[in-house]
């Protein structure tokens, strides 16, 4: 795998899917492009503690971008990628985007969440509204030297889930209410940035 990545890096001078290529920093000692892998994890236990059994909460990551120190946004992935938050709880991680980036200092990351779907046992999939779907985060890192890097983002489902209380379908005389998932407000943070 490392040999394949090294070959890609050696053959690629710079790449950004939307044609936005950041200026190459010639002043430092990090010439040569970098391979960036963007991963997501969920360090919370919100879905594991879900009443009635652990559901799947799948979010569609529509776009991942990084910001060059000069302010330019570079697309790492512009295509939709599904992230199953239940599968990445407790520190596991899933890759959602990869790209070859020009050597430079980077100061931020931006994630766009297009949609979300809740899947519970013996129930039809439930479309979940996404509020504040674009999340911008600060980070400070230098990428280059034809090296491979992993940026891990924490999609905290416990802080993202907005529960609402609705009347239950119970036929008992006393009124009952059941908490349900009303929407999500993506709570995303930088978990780590490291060489692979």
Secondary structure, 3 states (H helix, E strand, C coil): CHHHHHHHHHHCCCCCCCCCCCCCCCCCCCCCCEEEEEEEEECCCCCCCCCCCCCEEEEEEEEEEEEECCCCEEEEECCCEEEEHHHHECCCEEEEEEEEECCEEEEEEEEEEEEEEEECCCCCCEEEEEECCEEEEEEEEEECCCCEEEEEEEECHHHHEEEEEEECCCCCCCCCEEEEEEEEECCEEEEEEEEC
